[in-house]
């Protein structure tokens, strides 16, 4: 599509309307959506502006004659006062910009690149940058279809392909695009489960880009790239204890393996299904493999009640400056017992030689962990791994998951 008749060789091709995978649409864009140059814009009297047709059939003959007279007088005044007027009427436009001109209030074809002549008093103009720009959506809480709450953000890149529409159709392009993208993201992810968001991120990014383009193309811009940024799972899904295998975010060594979420889930269900019974062992005793159930609802055998306080006493003996240097974070534990009682403990490994005790920490904790007393003891004893506890919903993390994983340094030291 040639955008400017006076500037041959410059061509701007918007993204294809169809979504990835053929005729399929985005997450909530309708198939019967009307074309984006229908009568909902501020330039309804120029319905073919997207096709570079700036003819205005609504202007009468008398208005057209008056406009021509005023424009002719403006040209005469400009040439009479030249070269002094040249400092005010000649503008230099680089290749990556265009000038959108309104002459006597009516939009004209965009000008540039090169030297552009603007008539004084009757021309109003605005520069439009055609280069790709980017913004990020800060992490916000998203409630998924299965009742989980996640922190999700996005990095979005877009560019303007029609300067006139970007000026005539929207007052604040950047703010409107940011708000539209955020609403589209929260609306789209609310129709997915936590497992789908974590395992199908690339597909969600593609469809989200299609949805945003459907809404912002009437503004003369197109989204080139959408990248979702996933934070912590603030609240596990309601069926987390009985549902499929959930892949937590930002697990070291698993970056780029989102596409394997399906096979991992099938493998986990194969070994952990059927009531948690391990598969029968075959072959010689030397070739046997022992399976440990870390996801089933049955809690492992633990020490008697009150042993959490004994565990705290052992942890205090392990605190040192070297451990603080390796961890550098403050943890707040919310421990629930089988009789319904809930206690708070803290382990501060952010300064000095560290500290641990009963109650809330003196400073703001970096991570808050919610777990039962039996599961906490199982974590330190080694019968329950942090990954399995988090995946099954028995361990809830509020805060950065990468920071929470530093607690393994203390667990390894305890087992040693």
KEVO-182393 format. One record per residue (C-alpha): residue in three letters; x, y, z. Coordinates in steps of 0.02 Angstrom, whole numbers. Example, Ala and Ser with C-alpha at 12.3 -4.5 7.8 and 13.67 -1.06 7.14 Angstrom:
% KEVO-182393
residuo:px:py:pz
ALA:615:-225:390
SER:684:-53:357
This chain:
% KEVO-182393
residuo:px:py:pz
UNK:0:0:0
UNK:78:165:-54
UNK:42:288:83
UNK:99:449:1
UNK:70:491:-179
UNK:205:624:-180
UNK:337:510:-104
UNK:357:358:-219
UNK:461:216:-153
UNK:398:227:26
UNK:279:86:64
UNK:206:34:231
UNK:126:-136:243
UNK:19:-169:397
UNK:12:-340:477
UNK:-104:-469:403
UNK:-277:-469:480
UNK:-281:-656:500
UNK:-213:-732:658
UNK:-76:-864:667
UNK:-131:-1028:597
UNK:-241:-973:454
UNK:-418:-915:477
UNK:-420:-931:667
UNK:-450:-773:765
UNK:-383:-708:929
UNK:-444:-748:1101
UNK:-597:-636:1098
UNK:-606:-556:926
UNK:-766:-598:833
UNK:-774:-671:660
UNK:-911:-553:609
UNK:-813:-398:657
UNK:-844:-252:540
UNK:-702:-176:440
UNK:-605:-47:537
UNK:-646:95:417
UNK:-831:92:456
UNK:-928:241:522
UNK:-860:249:698
UNK:-717:371:675
UNK:-693:558:681
UNK:-665:565:492
UNK:-825:482:433
UNK:-835:607:291
UNK:-674:531:220
UNK:-717:345:223
UNK:-572:296:108
UNK:-433:381:204
UNK:-351:213:236
UNK:-336:194:47
UNK:-253:365:30
UNK:-412:443:-39
UNK:-424:616:41
UNK:-565:680:-67
UNK:-703:766:34
UNK:-873:751:-47
UNK:-959:841:98
UNK:-882:1008:51
UNK:-999:1119:-51
UNK:-951:1228:-199
UNK:-961:1389:-101
UNK:-849:1322:37
UNK:-727:1254:-92
UNK:-716:1423:-181
UNK:-685:1514:-16
UNK:-549:1391:30
UNK:-462:1414:-137
UNK:-464:1603:-117
UNK:-389:1596:57
UNK:-256:1471:2
UNK:-212:1578:-149
UNK:-191:1732:-39
UNK:-81:1634:81
UNK:32:1582:-64
UNK:43:1763:-124
UNK:91:1826:50
UNK:221:1689:67
UNK:306:1727:-98
UNK:301:1915:-71
UNK:387:1901:99
UNK:513:1772:38
UNK:653:1736:91
UNK:605:1797:264
UNK:451:1687:265
UNK:560:1538:215
UNK:622:1523:394
UNK:443:1491:451
UNK:359:1397:307
UNK:496:1274:258
UNK:515:1120:368
UNK:640:978:352
UNK:566:805:379
UNK:682:652:401
UNK:645:482:326
UNK:573:412:487
UNK:447:553:512
UNK:296:624:423
UNK:199:785:443
UNK:10:774:461
UNK:-61:940:399
UNK:-233:1013:429
UNK:-266:1152:305
UNK:-411:1260:358
UNK:-463:1120:475
UNK:-468:985:341
UNK:-342:843:339
UNK:-218:834:196
UNK:-105:693:137
UNK:48:674:250
UNK:204:768:197
UNK:383:710:190
UNK:518:659:188
UNK:625:806:132
UNK:585:992:130
UNK:401:1030:156
UNK:311:1196:123
UNK:181:1246:253
UNK:71:1398:227
UNK:65:1521:371
UNK:-95:1549:470
UNK:-198:1417:379
UNK:-91:1260:406
UNK:-84:1166:569
UNK:37:1021:574
UNK:100:883:686
UNK:254:771:673
UNK:228:583:679
UNK:372:463:712
UNK:360:301:611
UNK:496:207:704
UNK:457:57:812
UNK:426:101:992
UNK:397:-6:1145
UNK:316:-1:1316
UNK:287:-124:1455
UNK:132:-167:1553
UNK:182:-177:1737
UNK:139:-341:1824
UNK:-43:-342:1878
UNK:-153:-472:1961
UNK:-248:-583:1840
UNK:-383:-703:1899
UNK:-382:-858:1789
UNK:-529:-967:1742
UNK:-487:-1098:1874
UNK:-486:-971:2016
UNK:-297:-943:2024
UNK:-219:-771:2042
UNK:-59:-732:1946
UNK:53:-582:1922
UNK:65:-552:1735
UNK:144:-412:1633
UNK:193:-388:1451
UNK:321:-303:1340
UNK:242:-235:1180
UNK:322:-162:1023
UNK:219:-66:896
UNK:240:56:753
UNK:132:181:659
UNK:91:134:481
UNK:-38:271:445
UNK:13:442:515
UNK:-153:526:474
UNK:-257:397:567
UNK:-141:404:719
UNK:-176:590:734
UNK:-358:602:678
UNK:-428:449:767
UNK:-355:455:943
UNK:-308:597:1057
UNK:-169:514:1160
UNK:-100:370:1059
UNK:24:304:1187
UNK:-95:305:1334
UNK:-238:230:1233
UNK:-127:91:1165
UNK:-60:50:1337
UNK:-234:43:1414
UNK:-303:-60:1270
UNK:-160:-185:1280
UNK:-179:-204:1469
UNK:-367:-233:1456
UNK:-342:-358:1315
UNK:-212:-453:1415
UNK:-317:-466:1573
UNK:-473:-511:1474
UNK:-383:-645:1373
UNK:-291:-726:1518
UNK:-448:-730:1625
UNK:-517:-859:1503
UNK:-368:-975:1529
UNK:-314:-1086:1672
UNK:-149:-1067:1764
UNK:-82:-1221:1678
UNK:-128:-1153:1506
UNK:-49:-984:1542
UNK:112:-1066:1598
UNK:121:-1200:1463
UNK:54:-1106:1310
UNK:137:-937:1331
UNK:202:-923:1153
UNK:32:-960:1079
UNK:-50:-837:1197
UNK:73:-702:1143
UNK:29:-728:960
UNK:-159:-723:989
UNK:-143:-574:1106
UNK:-51:-480:969
UNK:-194:-518:849
UNK:-324:-456:973
UNK:-231:-295:1007
UNK:-209:-264:820
UNK:-395:-285:791
UNK:-429:-144:913
UNK:-285:-27:872
UNK:-279:-42:682
UNK:-413:94:664
UNK:-288:209:750
UNK:-158:182:614
UNK:-38:74:715
UNK:4:-109:722
UNK:82:-217:856
UNK:239:-306:798
UNK:281:-408:952
UNK:203:-457:1118
UNK:302:-544:1255
UNK:216:-596:1416
UNK:315:-578:1577
UNK:258:-700:1709
UNK:276:-668:1894
UNK:229:-769:2046
UNK:70:-869:2071
UNK:-12:-775:2213
UNK:-152:-902:2234
UNK:-151:-1080:2167
UNK:-301:-1137:2066
UNK:-446:-1213:2158
UNK:-415:-1386:2085
UNK:-227:-1379:2107
UNK:-223:-1526:2228
UNK:-316:-1641:2108
UNK:-282:-1562:1938
UNK:-143:-1588:1815
UNK:41:-1549:1838
UNK:75:-1361:1849
UNK:243:-1299:1790
UNK:296:-1154:1903
UNK:377:-1001:1825
UNK:561:-960:1815
UNK:626:-1132:1867
UNK:814:-1137:1833
UNK:859:-1254:1693
UNK:684:-1257:1618
UNK:689:-1093:1521
UNK:628:-1115:1343
UNK:541:-1282:1380
UNK:364:-1213:1389
UNK:317:-1319:1239
UNK:354:-1478:1338
UNK:222:-1440:1470
UNK:100:-1563:1392
UNK:220:-1714:1391
UNK:278:-1670:1567
UNK:98:-1669:1627
UNK:62:-1838:1547
UNK:219:-1913:1622
UNK:178:-1844:1794
UNK:-1:-1909:1787
UNK:63:-2079:1730
UNK:177:-2098:1881
UNK:73:-2005:2009
UNK:-104:-2055:1959
UNK:-208:-2201:2017
UNK:-205:-2149:2200
UNK:-19:-2118:2204
UNK:27:-2303:2191
UNK:199:-2329:2116
UNK:215:-2438:1962
UNK:264:-2620:1987
UNK:450:-2657:1985
UNK:517:-2777:1858
UNK:686:-2846:1818
UNK:830:-2882:1933
UNK:847:-2799:2103
UNK:995:-2698:2040
UNK:889:-2621:1901
UNK:740:-2573:2009
UNK:688:-2391:2025
UNK:601:-2319:2178
UNK:465:-2189:2150
UNK:418:-2058:2280
UNK:247:-1975:2278
UNK:270:-1788:2304
UNK:102:-1728:2237
UNK:-29:-1839:2317
UNK:-134:-1766:2456
UNK:-71:-1889:2589
UNK:59:-1805:2701
UNK:218:-1902:2742
UNK:257:-1963:2916
UNK:329:-1823:3023
UNK:392:-1792:3197
UNK:268:-1760:3337
UNK:180:-1592:3362
UNK:289:-1453:3429
UNK:442:-1508:3329
UNK:434:-1349:3225
UNK:504:-1257:3375
UNK:643:-1386:3385
UNK:676:-1360:3200
UNK:689:-1173:3233
UNK:820:-1204:3367
UNK:925:-1306:3245
UNK:909:-1171:3112
UNK:976:-1041:3233
UNK:1133:-1145:3255
UNK:1160:-1148:3066
UNK:1152:-960:3041
UNK:1314:-879:2985
UNK:1378:-733:2883
UNK:1425:-848:2739
UNK:1246:-913:2730
UNK:1181:-734:2733
UNK:1298:-689:2588
UNK:1232:-834:2485
UNK:1047:-806:2519
UNK:1024:-620:2556
UNK:837:-624:2588
UNK:709:-621:2729
UNK:579:-760:2738
UNK:413:-758:2832
UNK:332:-927:2868
UNK:147:-950:2903
UNK:135:-1123:2980
UNK:-34:-1207:3001
UNK:-57:-1360:3110
UNK:-182:-1502:3099
UNK:-288:-1428:3241
UNK:-315:-1266:3142
UNK:-189:-1160:3237
UNK:-81:-1043:3133
UNK:87:-976:3190
UNK:213:-859:3112
UNK:401:-884:3104
UNK:538:-789:3017
UNK:713:-825:2953
UNK:808:-665:2914
UNK:958:-700:2804
UNK:978:-524:2737
UNK:1102:-444:2857
UNK:1233:-483:2987
UNK:1244:-663:3040
UNK:1058:-693:3014
UNK:916:-715:3137
UNK:768:-830:3162
UNK:624:-831:3284
UNK:440:-839:3321
UNK:324:-703:3253
UNK:339:-580:3108
UNK:509:-514:3054
UNK:562:-339:3103
UNK:586:-289:2921
UNK:475:-314:2769
UNK:497:-496:2713
UNK:553:-530:2536
UNK:450:-690:2525
UNK:304:-758:2626
UNK:283:-947:2629
UNK:121:-1032:2684
UNK:138:-1217:2727
UNK:81:-1343:2856
UNK:195:-1396:2998
UNK:206:-1574:2933
UNK:254:-1519:2758
UNK:384:-1397:2827
UNK:469:-1536:2923
UNK:459:-1647:2770
UNK:547:-1512:2667
UNK:693:-1502:2788
UNK:703:-1691:2811
UNK:708:-1722:2623
UNK:550:-1827:2605
UNK:464:-1683:2513
UNK:549:-1576:2383
UNK:509:-1389:2366
UNK:464:-1412:2183
UNK:338:-1548:2220
UNK:263:-1451:2365
UNK:241:-1295:2258
UNK:172:-1392:2108
UNK:43:-1480:2217
UNK:-15:-1321:2305
UNK:48:-1377:2477
UNK:173:-1234:2475
UNK:109:-1060:2433
UNK:230:-922:2389
UNK:194:-736:2400
UNK:335:-640:2319
UNK:473:-677:2195
UNK:489:-864:2161
UNK:675:-851:2122
UNK:704:-772:2293
UNK:603:-910:2377
UNK:713:-1042:2295
UNK:865:-972:2387
UNK:795:-1055:2543
UNK:865:-1218:2474
UNK:1036:-1160:2533
UNK:974:-1172:2713
UNK:887:-1338:2680
UNK:1047:-1413:2606
UNK:1147:-1351:2755
UNK:1019:-1428:2873
UNK:1029:-1599:2788
UNK:1219:-1595:2790
